[in-house]
Amino acid sequence: MAIAIMFGAFTPKAQASVSWGQEVTAVGNLYIKSPYKWGGKTPKGFDASGYTQYVFKKSAAKINLPASSKNQFKVGKAVKQKDLQEGDLVFFKTNGKDVSFVGIYLSKGQFLAVTVSKGVSVQNMSSKYWKDKYAGAKRVLPKY
């Protein structure tokens, strides 16, 4: 028993530094499979901007985003697609003319978003549907 205690005393403690982006996407992942609901802003049902608004507010970042994807596109710093980082907001023109959809970038071309058919799920930016509708990205999180 004393050996176990001594051994434990010399075990180094692992320390990890979590970025704001990782924290936001970790919170976002908690709601995968939450259903879609037009105008929804809670886990009982989200629409796209309601989901991003909820996740950013509930995360440690505690950021208040505007209510619509169009207005969320007006905040933060513009980011080129090649420079996307985890936790950036990605925007799409699903109505053909204006920004009308938003998601949270994960990595490797994937993002979290709420769709009518799947609710909260991981989407791929390189799929034809999203690729053709991409409008831009914004960084609203503090620097790492």
SERO-4910 file (N, C-alpha, C, O; in steps of 0.05 Angstrom, whole numbers):
BEGIN
 pado doro    nc1    nc2    nc3   cac1   cac2   cac3    cc1    cc2    cc3    oc1    oc2    oc3
  Met    A     17    -24      0      0      0      0     17     25      0     12     44    -15
  Ala    A     38     25     16     56     48     17     70     53    -10     75     76    -18
  Ile    A     75     31    -24     88     33    -50     69     48    -70     78     65    -85
  Ala    A     44     41    -69     25     53    -87     23     83    -81     21     99   -100
  Ile    A     23     90    -56     21    118    -49     46    133    -58     44    155    -69
  Met    A     70    121    -53     94    134    -62     95    137    -92    102    158   -103
  Phe    A     87    116   -106     87    117   -135     68    139   -145     75    154   -163
  Gly    A     45    141   -133     26    161   -140     37    189   -135     30    208   -150
  Ala    A     54    192   -115     65    219   -109     84    228   -131     88    252   -134
  Phe    A     96    210   -146    115    217   -166    103    217   -194    117    222   -214
  Thr    A     77    212   -196     64    212   -223     60    240   -231     47    256   -217
  Pro    A     71    248   -255     66    276   -264     37    280   -271     24    262   -281
  Lys    A     28    304   -266      0    310   -273     -1    320   -301     14    338   -309
  Ala    A    -19    309   -317    -22    318   -344    -37    345   -344    -57    348   -330
  Gln    A    -28    363   -360    -41    389   -362    -46    394   -392    -28    392   -408
  Ala    A    -70    401   -398    -76    407   -426    -88    435   -428   -102    444   -410
  Ser    A    -81    449   -448    -91    475   -453   -113    474   -474   -108    466   -497
  Val    A   -137    480   -467   -160    479   -485   -164    507   -497   -165    527   -483
  Ser    A   -166    508   -523   -171    534   -536   -201    541   -534   -217    524   -528
  Trp    A   -207    566   -540   -234    575   -540   -250    559   -561   -273    551   -556
  Gly    A   -237    555   -584   -251    540   -605   -258    511   -597   -279    502   -603
  Gln    A   -239    498   -583   -244    471   -574   -266    471   -553   -283    453   -553
  Glu    A   -267    491   -536   -287    492   -516   -315    496   -529   -334    483   -521
  Val    A   -317    514   -548   -342    519   -562   -351    494   -577   -375    487   -575
  Thr    A   -334    481   -591   -342    457   -606   -349    434   -587   -366    417   -593
  Ala    A   -336    432   -564   -343    412   -544   -372    416   -535   -387    397   -532
  Val    A   -379    441   -529   -407    447   -521   -425    441   -545   -447    429   -541
  Gly    A   -418    449   -569   -434    444   -592   -440    414   -596   -462    407   -604
  Asn    A   -419    398   -592   -422    369   -595   -442    356   -575   -453    335   -581
  Leu    A   -446    370   -553   -466    359   -533   -494    357   -544   -510    342   -534
  Tyr    A   -499    373   -565   -527    375   -575   -531    361   -602   -551    364   -615
  Ile    A   -511    344   -610   -514    329   -634   -540    312   -632   -545    300   -611
  Lys    A   -555    311   -652   -581    297   -654   -604    313   -642   -627    304   -643
  Ser    A   -598    337   -631   -621    354   -622   -637    360   -648   -625    365   -669
  Pro    A   -663    361   -646   -679    365   -670   -679    394   -681   -673    413   -667
  Tyr    A   -687    396   -706   -691    422   -718   -719    432   -710   -738    417   -709
  Lys    A   -720    458   -705   -746    471   -701   -743    500   -711   -725    514   -702
  Trp    A   -760    508   -729   -758    535   -740   -761    555   -717   -779    554   -701
  Gly    A   -741    574   -715   -741    593   -694   -731    582   -667   -732    597   -647
  Gly    A   -723    557   -667   -716    544   -642   -689    554   -631   -670    558   -646
  Lys    A   -688    557   -605   -664    567   -591   -655    551   -567   -639    560   -551
  Thr    A   -666    527   -564   -660    509   -542   -655    481   -552   -663    474   -574
  Pro    A   -643    464   -535   -639    436   -543   -665    420   -550   -663    399   -563
  Lys    A   -688    431   -542   -713    418   -550   -718    421   -580   -733    406   -592
  Gly    A   -704    440   -592   -706    445   -621   -691    471   -628   -696    492   -616
  Phe    A   -673    469   -647   -657    492   -656   -662    497   -686   -667    479   -701
  Asp    A   -659    523   -693   -654    529   -721   -624    536   -722   -611    537   -702
  Ala    A   -614    542   -746   -585    546   -749   -574    568   -731   -555    563   -716
  Ser    A   -585    591   -732   -575    614   -716   -581    610   -686   -566    620   -669
  Gly    A   -604    598   -680   -610    592   -652   -590    574   -639   -583    577   -616
  Tyr    A   -580    554   -655   -560    536   -645   -534    550   -640   -522    547   -618
  Thr    A   -524    566   -659   -498    579   -654   -501    599   -631   -483    602   -615
  Gln    A   -523    613   -630   -528    632   -608   -527    618   -581   -514    628   -562
  Tyr    A   -540    595   -579   -542    580   -554   -514    569   -546   -506    572   -523
  Val    A   -500    557   -565   -474    545   -559   -454    566   -550   -439    562   -531
  Phe    A   -452    588   -564   -432    609   -557   -439    621   -530   -421    628   -515
  Lys    A   -464    624   -523   -473    635   -497   -467    615   -474   -459    623   -453
  Lys    A   -472    589   -479   -469    569   -458   -440    561   -454   -433    550   -433
  Ser    A   -423    565   -474   -395    558   -471   -381    577   -452   -392    597   -444
  Ala    A   -356    570   -445   -340    587   -428   -335    615   -440   -329    634   -426
  Ala    A   -337    617   -467   -333    642   -481   -355    662   -473   -350    686   -473
  Lys    A   -379    652   -467   -402    669   -459   -407    692   -479   -411    715   -470
  Ile    A   -406    686   -504   -410    707   -525   -439    708   -533   -452    688   -539
  Asn    A   -450    733   -533   -478    737   -542   -477    743   -572   -467    764   -581
  Leu    A   -488    725   -588   -490    730   -617   -518    741   -624   -537    735   -609
  Pro    A   -520    756   -645   -546    765   -654   -565    741   -661   -555    718   -663
  Ala    A   -590    746   -664   -610    725   -667   -610    712   -695   -616    689   -697
  Ser    A   -603    726   -716   -605    715   -743   -578    710   -754   -558    723   -747
  Ser    A   -576    691   -773   -550    685   -786   -541    709   -801   -517    715   -802
  Lys    A   -559    724   -813   -552    748   -828   -538    768   -810   -519    781   -818
  Asn    A   -549    772   -786   -537    791   -767   -512    779   -754   -494    795   -747
  Gln    A   -510    753   -750   -486    741   -740   -463    745   -759   -440    748   -751
  Phe    A   -469    746   -785   -448    750   -806   -437    779   -804   -415    784   -815
  Lys    A   -450    797   -790   -441    824   -787   -421    828   -764   -409    849   -762
  Val    A   -418    808   -747   -400    810   -724   -374    794   -728   -373    777   -745
  Gly    A   -354    801   -713   -329    786   -714   -310    795   -736   -316    815   -750
  Lys    A   -289    780   -740   -268    786   -760   -271    767   -783   -272    742   -778
  Ala    A   -271    777   -807   -273    759   -831   -248    741   -832   -226    749   -825
  Val    A   -253    716   -839   -232    695   -841   -234    682   -868   -255    674   -878
  Lys    A   -211    680   -881   -210    665   -907   -214    636   -902   -207    625   -881
  Gln    A   -226    622   -921   -233    594   -917   -208    577   -911   -209    559   -895
  Lys    A   -185    584   -923   -160    569   -918   -149    574   -890   -132    558   -881
  Asp    A   -159    594   -876   -149    601   -850   -169    594   -827   -165    603   -805
  Leu    A   -189    579   -834   -209    572   -813   -197    557   -790   -179    540   -793
  Gln    A   -207    564   -766   -199    551   -742   -224    540   -727   -246    550   -731
  Glu    A   -219    520   -711   -241    509   -695   -255    531   -680   -243    547   -666
  Gly    A   -282    531   -681   -298    551   -667   -306    575   -684   -322    591   -676
  Asp    A   -295    577   -709   -303    599   -726   -331    594   -736   -340    571   -738
  Leu    A   -346    615   -742   -372    613   -753   -370    612   -783   -356    628   -795
  Val    A   -383    593   -796   -384    591   -825   -412    597   -835   -432    587   -824
  Phe    A   -414    612   -857   -439    622   -866   -445    613   -895   -427    609   -911
  Phe    A   -471    610   -901   -479    600   -927   -504    616   -936   -519    626   -920
  Lys    A   -507    617   -962   -531    629   -975   -549    607   -984   -548    600  -1008
  Thr    A   -565    596   -966   -582    574   -973   -607    583   -988   -621    568  -1001
  Asn    A   -613    609   -986   -636    620  -1001   -629    631  -1028   -646    641  -1042
  Gly    A   -603    629  -1035   -594    638  -1061   -585    667  -1063   -572    674  -1083
  Lys    A   -591    684  -1043   -583    712  -1046   -569    724  -1022   -548    737  -1026
  Asp    A   -578    719   -999   -566    731   -974   -556    708   -956   -563    685   -959
  Val    A   -539    716   -937   -531    697   -916   -557    689   -902   -572    705   -892
  Ser    A   -561    662   -900   -585    652   -888   -581    627   -871   -600    615   -862
  Phe    A   -555    620   -868   -549    595   -852   -522    598   -840   -504    610   -852
  Val    A   -518    587   -816   -493    589   -802   -487    562   -787   -505    548   -779
  Gly    A   -461    556   -785   -452    533   -771   -426    539   -756   -416    561   -758
  Ile    A   -416    520   -741   -392    523   -725   -370    505   -736   -374    480   -737
  Tyr    A   -348    517   -745   -327    501   -758   -313    483   -738   -308    491   -715
  Leu    A   -308    458   -746   -294    439   -730   -265    437   -739   -247    449   -726
  Ser    A   -260    424   -760   -233    422   -773   -236    405   -798   -257    392   -802
  Lys    A   -216    405   -814   -215    388   -839   -240    391   -856   -250    371   -866
  Gly    A   -250    415   -858   -274    419   -875   -300    411   -864   -320    410   -878
  Gln    A   -301    405   -838   -326    396   -825   -336    418   -806   -320    433   -795
  Phe    A   -362    419   -804   -374    438   -785   -400    427   -773   -412    409   -784
  Leu    A   -407    438   -750   -431    431   -736   -453    450   -745   -449    474   -747
  Ala    A   -477    439   -751   -499    455   -759   -525    440   -755   -525    416   -750
  Val    A   -547    455   -757   -574    444   -754   -587    443   -781   -591    464   -794
  Thr    A   -595    420   -790   -610    418   -815   -638    407   -809   -642    393   -789
  Val    A   -656    412   -827   -684    403   -823   -684    372   -822   -699    361   -806
  Ser    A   -669    359   -839   -670    330   -840   -654    316   -818   -662    294   -810
  Lys    A   -633    327   -808   -616    313   -789   -614    326   -761   -603    315   -743
  Gly    A   -626    350   -758   -622    364   -733   -593    372   -730   -580    378   -751
  Val    A   -582    373   -706   -554    380   -703   -537    357   -712   -540    334   -703
  Ser    A   -518    362   -730   -501    341   -741   -476    353   -752   -473    378   -755
  Val    A   -457    336   -759   -432    344   -771   -437    345   -802   -447    325   -813
  Gln    A   -430    367   -814   -433    371   -843   -405    374   -855   -386    381   -842
  Asn    A   -404    369   -881   -379    371   -896   -380    394   -916   -397    395   -933
  Met    A   -362    414   -912   -363    438   -929   -357    431   -959   -364    447   -976
  Ser    A   -344    409   -964   -337    402   -992   -360    388  -1006   -358    382  -1030
  Ser    A   -382    381   -992   -404    369  -1006   -415    390  -1026   -414    414  -1021
  Lys    A   -426    381  -1048   -436    399  -1069   -455    420  -1057   -454    443  -1064
  Tyr    A   -473    411  -1040   -494    429  -1030   -480    453  -1015   -486    476  -1021
  Trp    A   -463    447   -996   -450    468   -980   -430    484   -996   -428    509   -994
  Lys    A   -414    471  -1012   -393    483  -1027   -404    506  -1045   -392    527  -1047
  Asp    A   -426    500  -1058   -438    519  -1076   -452    543  -1062   -458    563  -1075
  Lys    A   -457    540  -1036   -471    561  -1021   -454    576  -1001   -464    594   -987
  Tyr    A   -428    569  -1000   -411    582   -980   -409    612   -984   -406    622  -1007
  Ala    A   -412    628   -962   -413    657   -964   -389    670   -949   -383    693   -955
  Gly    A   -377    655   -931   -355    667   -916   -354    657   -887   -370    640   -879
  Ala    A   -335    667   -872   -332    659   -844   -324    682   -827   -313    702   -836
  Lys    A   -330    680   -801   -323    701   -782   -311    688   -757   -319    666   -749
  Arg    A   -293    702   -745   -281    694   -720   -291    713   -698   -285    737   -699
  Val    A   -306    703   -679   -316    719   -657   -303    712   -631   -307    727   -611
  Leu    A   -288    691   -630   -275    682   -605   -249    699   -600   -237    708   -619
  Pro    A   -242    702   -575   -217    715   -569   -193    700   -580   -196    676   -586
  Lys    A   -170    713   -583   -146    699   -593   -138    678   -573   -143    680   -549
  Tyr    A   -126    657   -583   -118    634   -566    -95    643   -549    -85    627   -533
***
